């Protein structure tokens, strides 16, 4: 392979990894956490921000007596629990993620021509847009929560929580308020950095199927110089490339399967509760806008999981068509037979599934939104009765 055609896949993830390192989720080197200063820093960050914040809210549930207050605590806590799951499995599976990223250096995963480089850049355009959109949603949501304190209009904390001291008087109120905002920023950054890393891995998988399709279209084109070996050798390379892709998908699943399992289960409930919360607030108030942005963010988050998973399914399905777009009619019979055997394995598209229970597809997103509407309807009926 011409080294001028090599592509640094890991450069795409550098903004995410820088954020994750500041959050305490990305130790240096190829391994996981060791007995060092950064591990102490990571332990403090994870304990002081998400853990204490979530525990304070769950203790507060015991003291509330009405449905609206309980729902106000639970709707935020659910997404915070998902963030905690992401923190746990990211810290536990750090070495797995790093191993996946090392896989990109293999020759099979590198573009073989300039067209394939353009394919990669085109695929990552949407990912870059989603990356910016989620960060914008994160800070917009936090801004609307912080705005009342800046304007002197806030009488209550942004989140109902229990603290072992009286925080109703200044400066304790402002300190607790600021602490909750910092916790919110931390948790939002966890969501965005982990999510966009997983999205990026799925985009990489989709790119590999696009490159495999391009290689299959060209595998018989020896005369024009687009391929280096004989048609049979090029076909064997395509077979090995597909096996490497499937191994990469399996490795990635070790990291994000459990995260996605809980995310898909909790998201429908959380979106439904968020819609219910909006019906209880004054339209266009700062609290209404903060919760509205919050709802948009979590809905966008789960929709992107399903979208990128669906893209992998579509791209893997197109590989079999690419084989027959090649100049296969002029090939010897033994190569034709090998091509036929290979394409038979390509009939069933790859599905990004979670423990073979949920497929990440647009159909799954539709079911999640139906579930969210069901919870919204149930809460509305309970509140009116």
C-alpha positions in Angstrom: 0.0 0.0 0.0 1.2 3.5 -0.8 2.0 5.3 2.4 0.7 8.5 0.9 -2.7 7.0 0.9 -2.7 6.0 4.6 -5.4 7.6 6.7 -5.2 8.4 10.4 -8.5 7.2 11.7 -7.7 8.0 15.3 -7.2 11.7 14.5 -11.0 11.9 14.2 -11.5 10.9 17.8 -8.9 13.2 19.3 -11.4 16.0 20.3 -13.5 13.3 22.1 -10.5 11.7 23.8 -9.2 15.1 25.0 -12.6 15.8 26.7 -12.7 12.2 28.1 -9.2 12.7 29.6 -10.3 15.8 31.4 -13.3 14.0 32.7 -11.1 11.2 34.1 -12.2 8.6 31.6 -9.1 8.2 29.4 -5.7 7.3 31.0 -2.6 7.6 28.9 -0.9 4.7 27.2 -2.3 1.5 25.6 -3.6 0.0 28.8 -6.2 0.8 31.5 -5.9 2.5 34.8 -2.8 2.0 37.0 -1.8 3.1 40.5 -0.9 6.7 39.5 -1.9 10.3 40.1 -4.4 10.3 37.2 -6.3 7.4 38.7 -6.7 9.4 41.9 -7.9 12.4 39.8 -10.4 10.2 37.9 -11.7 8.7 41.2 -12.3 12.2 42.6 -14.0 13.5 39.4 -16.4 10.5 39.2 -17.2 10.5 42.9 -17.6 14.3 43.5 -19.6 15.1 40.4 -21.9 12.3 39.2 -22.0 10.0 42.2 -22.7 12.6 45.0 -25.1 14.5 42.7 -27.2 11.4 41.9 -27.3 10.1 45.4 -28.5 13.5 46.7 -31.4 13.4 44.3 -32.4 9.8 45.1 -32.4 10.6 48.8 -34.8 13.5 48.0 -37.3 11.1 46.5 -38.0 9.7 50.0 -39.1 13.2 51.3 -41.4 14.3 48.5 -45.1 13.7 48.8 -46.6 14.6 45.4 -46.3 13.1 41.9 -45.0 16.2 40.2 -42.0 16.5 42.5 -41.2 12.8 42.3 -41.4 13.0 38.5 -39.2 16.1 38.5 -36.5 14.2 40.3 -36.8 10.9 38.3 -36.9 12.5 34.8 -33.3 13.9 35.2 -32.0 11.0 37.3 -32.8 8.4 34.6 -30.4 10.1 32.1 -27.9 10.6 34.9 -28.0 6.9 35.6 -27.3 6.3 31.9 -24.3 8.6 32.2 -23.1 6.7 35.2 -23.3 3.4 33.2 -21.3 5.1 30.4 -18.7 6.2 32.9 -18.5 2.7 34.5 -18.1 0.7 31.3 -15.8 3.3 29.7 -13.5 3.1 32.6 -13.7 -0.7 32.8 -13.3 -1.3 29.1 -10.7 1.4 28.3 -8.2 -1.2 27.1 -10.9 -2.7 24.7 -11.6 0.8 23.2 -7.8 1.3 22.7 -7.5 -2.1 21.1 -10.3 -1.2 18.7 -8.5 2.0 17.7 -5.2 0.1 17.2 -7.1 -2.1 14.7 -7.3 0.9 12.3 -3.6 0.7 11.7 -4.0 -2.6 10.0 -3.5 -2.6 6.2 -7.0 -4.0 5.7 -8.6 -0.9 7.1 -6.5 1.6 5.1 -7.9 3.2 1.9 -6.4 1.7 -1.2 -6.9 4.7 -3.5 -7.9 8.4 -3.4 -11.6 7.6 -4.1 -11.7 5.6 -0.9 -10.2 8.5 1.0 -13.0 10.7 -0.3 -15.5 8.0 0.8 -14.2 8.2 4.4 -14.3 12.1 4.4 -17.9 12.0 3.1 -19.0 9.6 5.7 -17.6 11.6 8.5 -19.4 14.8 7.4 -22.6 13.8 9.2 -20.6 12.7 12.3 -18.9 16.1 12.5 -22.3 17.8 12.3 -23.7 15.5 15.1 -20.6 16.2 17.2 -21.2 19.9 17.0 -24.9 19.7 17.4 -24.7 17.6 20.6 -22.1 19.9 22.2 -24.3 22.9 21.3 -27.4 21.2 22.9 -25.3 20.3 25.9 -24.2 23.9 26.6 -27.6 25.5 25.6 -29.4 23.3 28.1 -26.9 24.2 30.8 -27.1 27.9 30.0 -30.9 28.0 30.5 -30.5 26.2 33.8 -27.8 28.7 34.9 -29.6 31.8 33.6 -32.0 32.3 36.4 -29.2 32.5 39.0 -27.4 35.1 36.9 -30.6 37.2 36.7 -31.4 36.7 40.4 -34.8 35.1 39.6 -34.2 31.6 40.9 -35.7 30.7 44.3 -35.2 26.9 44.0 -32.3 24.7 42.9 -32.4 23.5 39.3 -32.7 19.9 40.7 -34.6 18.7 43.8 -31.9 17.2 46.0 -31.2 16.5 49.7 -28.1 18.0 51.4 -27.1 17.5 55.1 -27.2 21.2 55.8 -29.5 24.2 55.2 -28.8 25.6 51.8 -31.7 28.0 51.6 -29.6 31.0 52.7 -26.7 32.7 50.8 -24.0 32.0 50.1 -24.8 28.3 50.5 -27.7 28.5 48.0 -25.4 29.9 45.3 -22.7 27.4 46.1 -25.1 24.4 45.9 -26.7 25.8 42.8 -23.3 26.2 41.1 -22.3 22.7 42.2 -25.4 21.3 40.5 -24.6 23.2 37.3 -21.1 21.8 37.3 -22.4 18.3 37.8 -24.8 18.9 34.9 -21.9 20.1 32.7 -19.8 17.0 33.7 -22.7 14.6 32.9 -23.5 16.3 29.6 -19.9 16.1 28.6 -19.8 12.4 29.5 -22.9 11.8 27.3 -21.6 13.7 24.3 -18.0 12.4 24.4 -18.9 8.8 24.9 -21.8 8.9 22.4 -19.9 10.5 19.6 -17.0 8.0 20.2 -19.5 5.2 19.7 -21.1 7.0 16.7 -17.6 7.4 15.3 -16.9 3.7 15.6 -20.1 2.9 13.7 -19.1 5.4 11.0 -15.8 3.6 10.7 -17.6 0.3 10.3 -19.8 1.8 7.6 -16.7 3.2 5.8 -15.1 -0.2 5.8 -18.1 -1.7 4.1 -18.0 1.1 1.5 -14.3 0.4 0.9 -15.0 -3.3 0.7 -17.7 -2.6 -1.9 -15.3 -0.4 -3.9 -12.6 -3.2 -3.8 -15.1 -5.7 -5.0 -16.1 -3.5 -7.9 -12.4 -3.3 -8.9 -11.2 -6.8 -8.0 -11.3 -8.1 -11.6 -9.9 -4.9 -13.1 -6.3 -6.0 -13.5 -5.7 -4.5 -16.9 -6.3 -0.8 -15.9 -3.8 -1.1 -13.0 -6.4 -0.4 -10.2 -5.5 -3.7 -8.6 -2.1 -5.2 -7.8 -2.8 -9.0 -7.8 -4.8 -11.5 -9.9 -8.6 -11.5 -9.7 -8.5 -14.5 -7.4 -5.9 -12.9 -5.1 -7.9 -9.7 -5.0 -11.1 -11.6 -4.1 -9.3 -13.4 -1.3 -8.2 -10.0 0.1 -11.9 -9.0 0.0 -12.9 -12.1 1.9 -10.2 -11.4 4.6 -11.2 -7.7 4.7 -14.8 -8.7 5.5 -13.6 -11.1 8.3 -11.6 -8.3 9.8 -14.6 -6.0 9.7 -16.7 -8.6 11.6 -14.0 -9.1 14.2 -13.8 -5.3 14.6 -17.6 -5.1 15.1 -17.4 -7.9 17.7 -14.6 -6.1 19.6 -16.6 -2.8 19.6 -19.6 -4.7 20.9 -17.6 -5.7 24.0 -17.5 -2.0 24.9 -20.9 -0.5 23.9 -23.3 -3.4 24.2 -24.2 -2.9 27.9 -24.3 0.9 27.4 -26.8 0.6 24.6 -28.8 -2.0 26.4 -29.6 0.3 29.3 -29.8 3.4 27.0 -32.5 1.9 24.8 -34.5 0.7 27.9 -34.3 4.0 29.8 -34.6 6.5 26.9 -38.3 5.8 26.2 -39.2 6.4 29.8 -37.1 9.5 30.1 -38.4 11.1 26.9 -42.0 10.4 28.0 -41.4 12.0 31.5 -39.7 15.0 29.8 -42.7 15.7 27.7 -44.9 15.5 30.8 -42.7 18.0 32.6 -43.1 20.5 29.7 -46.9 20.4 30.2 -46.5 21.6 33.8 -44.3 24.6 33.1 -45.0 28.1 31.8 -44.1 28.2 28.0 -40.9 30.0 27.1 -39.8 30.4 30.8 -36.2 29.6 31.5 -37.1 26.3 33.2 -39.3 25.4 30.2 -36.5 26.2 27.7 -33.9 24.2 29.7 -36.1 21.1 29.8 -37.1 21.6 26.2 -33.4 21.6 25.2 -32.9 18.6 27.5 -35.6 16.7 25.7 -34.2 17.6 22.3 -30.8 16.5 23.3 -31.8 13.0 24.6 -34.1 12.4 21.6 -31.3 13.4 19.2 -28.9 11.2 21.1 -31.0 8.0 20.8 -32.0 8.8 17.2 -28.3 9.0 16.2 -27.6 5.7 17.8 -30.3 4.1 15.7 -29.4 6.1 12.6 -25.7 5.1 12.5 -26.7 1.5 13.3 -29.1 1.6 10.4 -26.4 3.0 8.1 -24.1 0.0 8.9 -27.0 -2.4 8.0 -27.6 -0.6 4.7 -24.0 -0.4 3.7 -23.3 -4.0 4.5 -26.3 -5.0 2.4 -24.8 -3.1 -0.6 -21.6 -5.2 -0.6 -23.3 -8.1 -2.4 -24.5 -5.8 -5.2 -21.0 -4.4 -5.6 -19.7 -7.8 -6.4 -21.9 -8.1 -9.4 -21.0 -4.6 -10.6 -17.5 -5.9 -11.2 -16.2 -7.3 -14.5 -16.9 -10.8 -13.3 -18.3 -12.2 -16.7 -14.8 -12.4 -18.2 -13.3 -14.3 -15.3 -12.3 -18.0 -15.2 -14.9 -20.4 -13.9 -13.0 -21.2 -10.6 -13.0 -17.4 -9.8 -16.7 -17.2 -10.6 -17.4 -20.1 -8.3 -15.4 -18.4 -5.5 -17.3 -15.2 -6.1 -20.6 -16.9 -5.9 -19.7 -18.6 -2.6 -18.6 -15.3 -1.2 -21.7 -13.4 -2.2 -23.9 -16.1 -0.6 -22.4 -15.1 2.7 -23.2 -11.4 2.0 -27.0 -12.0 1.5 -27.8 -11.4 5.2 -26.8 -7.8 6.1 -24.9 -7.0 9.3 -27.1 -5.8 12.1 -25.7 -3.8 15.0 -27.7 -5.5 17.7 -27.5 -5.3 21.5 -27.1 -8.9 22.9 -29.3 -10.0 19.9 -32.3 -8.3 21.6 -32.5 -4.9 19.9 -31.3 -3.9 16.4 -30.0 -0.4 16.1 -32.3 0.7 13.3 -34.9 3.4 12.5 -37.6 0.9 13.3 -36.2 0.6 16.8 -36.2 4.4 17.2 -39.9 4.4 16.1 -40.7 1.9 18.9 -38.8 3.9 21.5 -40.9 7.0 20.6 -44.1 5.0 20.8 -43.0 3.9 24.3 -42.3 7.5 25.3 -45.7 8.6 24.1 -47.3 5.8 26.2 -45.5 6.9 29.4 -46.5 10.5 28.6 -50.1 9.6 28.3 -50.0 7.5 31.5 -48.5 10.3 33.5 -51.0 12.8 32.1 -53.9 10.6 33.1 -52.5 10.0 36.6 -51.9 13.8 37.1 -55.5 14.7 36.1 -57.1 12.0 38.2 
